[in-house]
């Protein structure tokens, strides 16, 4: 029988989850597409769920992580702020270190 060591990493406040791999993916797709709607669609998630996640991220952060603009001739748009970009980079680094930790531990026990 073959085993593997797995785990998931989240950053949480006392009230809510702040950051995890799903929110990381959502932020990255918003950054790529400039749209919450397109990011949600690519993830197979409802627009409302994506909007709720973005609202939660922004509410828990000292500075907005995502800014939206509605209307206009070309429609609305969404941007990940510099603070959001910094969070993406920091969490990607944390995730990489966590995966390296799991791999090292797996070698010790499996």
QUIRAKA-V264863 format. One record per backbone hydrogen bond with DSSP energy under -1.0 kcal/mol. CO is the residue of the C=O (numbers start at 0). NH is the residue of the N-H. E is the energy in kcal/mol with one decimal. If there is no record, write none. Layout:
CO/NH/E ; CO/NH/E
//
This chain:
10/17/-3.0 ; 10/18/-2.0 ; 15/12/-3.1 ; 18/10/-3.0 ; 19/23/-2.3 ; 20/24/-2.2 ; 21/25/-2.3 ; 22/26/-2.7 ; 23/27/-2.3 ; 24/28/-2.4 ; 25/29/-2.4 ; 26/30/-2.5 ; 27/31/-2.0 ; 28/32/-2.8 ; 29/33/-2.8 ; 33/77/-1.6 ; 34/38/-1.7 ; 35/39/-2.8 ; 36/40/-2.4 ; 37/41/-2.3 ; 38/42/-1.6 ; 39/44/-2.8 ; 40/43/-1.0 ; 45/49/-2.2 ; 46/50/-3.0 ; 47/51/-2.7 ; 48/52/-2.1 ; 49/53/-2.4 ; 50/54/-2.8 ; 51/55/-2.3 ; 52/56/-2.5 ; 53/57/-2.7 ; 54/58/-2.6 ; 55/59/-1.8 ; 64/80/-2.1 ; 66/78/-2.7 ; 68/76/-2.4 ; 71/74/-1.3 ; 76/68/-2.7 ; 78/66/-2.8 ; 80/84/-2.6 ; 81/85/-2.3 ; 82/86/-2.0 ; 83/87/-2.5 ; 84/88/-2.3 ; 85/89/-2.6 ; 86/90/-2.9 ; 87/91/-2.5 ; 88/92/-2.1 ; 89/93/-2.4 ; 90/94/-2.9 ; 91/95/-2.3 ; 92/96/-2.3 ; 93/97/-2.3 ; 94/98/-2.4 ; 95/99/-2.2 ; 96/100/-2.3 ; 97/101/-2.5 ; 98/102/-2.3 ; 99/103/-2.4 ; 100/104/-2.7 ; 101/105/-2.5 ; 102/106/-1.6 ; 103/107/-1.1 ; 104/108/-1.8 ; 105/109/-2.7
//
